[in-house]
Amino acid sequence: KAGVTQTPRYLIKTRGQQVTLSCSPISGHRSVSWYQQTPGQGLQFLFEYFSETQRNKGNFPGRFSGRQFSNSRSEMNVSTLELGDSALYLCASSRGSKGVADTQYFGPGTRLTVL
Amino acid sequence: ELKVEQNPLFLSMQEGKNYTIYCNYSTTSDRLYWYRQDPGKSLESLFVLLSNGAVKQEGRLMASLDTKARLSTLHITAAVHDLSATYFCAVLMARDNTDKLIFGTGTRLQVFP
């Protein structure tokens, strides 16, 4: 069974631009969560989607948004990029309806660099 | 706000030795996870601990949970080089109908011959 896939793997943007990251969960998994990993702040929860609805949200500004499609694939969007948005963005999927409370399987991440 | 602290942050240990990584958290939770991350790679789930006194073992790693002390430990027995990685604990925080996974700072483990 294929794991969680994320595209693109690497991305370079400039300040003020916007970016969209994509995540395909493991087949049959319905919950998708997003995390930001930086050397300074560590791993931080962004949001979680289940059945195309955002169920849980971390403490990030509104510039960070996401959505989930009917096939459970998810996208994350960051608008008006700032230097501090440079990070590894990880997507995780889980099978059941408990979302972040279930065991999550992480994708390889998208490395975003903002110049 | 739930805080999760790990110590030590860095651990350099010789092959064959034993050591313990500690994970303290500040408010009650009924679920704790341990993950491993290799350099440049994603997170791999190691253990999920669901109740007080839970103990799980996989190879040279053993994790335990004391919910009363709000403490989890990851014990490494007879370390080998392949265990070199960063280890994270993560605690489930459920507040106001919102679930979040709060990660510790991570412990970077280096095992040398």
Chai-1 contact restraints between the chains, C-beta under 6 A:
chainA,res_idxA,chainB,res_idxB,connection_type,confidence,min_distance_angstrom,max_distance_angstrom,comment,restraint_id
A,G42,B,F103,contact,1.0,0.0,6.0,A-B,restraint_1
A,G42,B,T105,contact,1.0,0.0,6.0,A-B,restraint_2
A,L43,B,F103,contact,1.0,0.0,6.0,A-B,restraint_3
A,F45,B,K100,contact,1.0,0.0,6.0,A-B,restraint_4
A,F45,B,L101,contact,1.0,0.0,6.0,A-B,restraint_5
A,N56,B,T98,contact,1.0,0.0,6.0,A-B,restraint_6
A,N56,B,D99,contact,1.0,0.0,6.0,A-B,restraint_7
A,V100,B,D99,contact,1.0,0.0,6.0,A-B,restraint_8
A,V100,B,L101,contact,1.0,0.0,6.0,A-B,restraint_9
A,A101,B,L92,contact,1.0,0.0,6.0,A-B,restraint_10
A,A101,B,D99,contact,1.0,0.0,6.0,A-B,restraint_11
A,T103,B,S45,contact,1.0,0.0,6.0,A-B,restraint_12
A,T103,B,V48,contact,1.0,0.0,6.0,A-B,restraint_13
A,F106,B,S42,contact,1.0,0.0,6.0,A-B,restraint_14
A,F106,B,L43,contact,1.0,0.0,6.0,A-B,restraint_15
A,G107,B,S42,contact,1.0,0.0,6.0,A-B,restraint_16
A,P108,B,S42,contact,1.0,0.0,6.0,A-B,restraint_17
A,G109,B,S42,contact,1.0,0.0,6.0,A-B,restraint_18
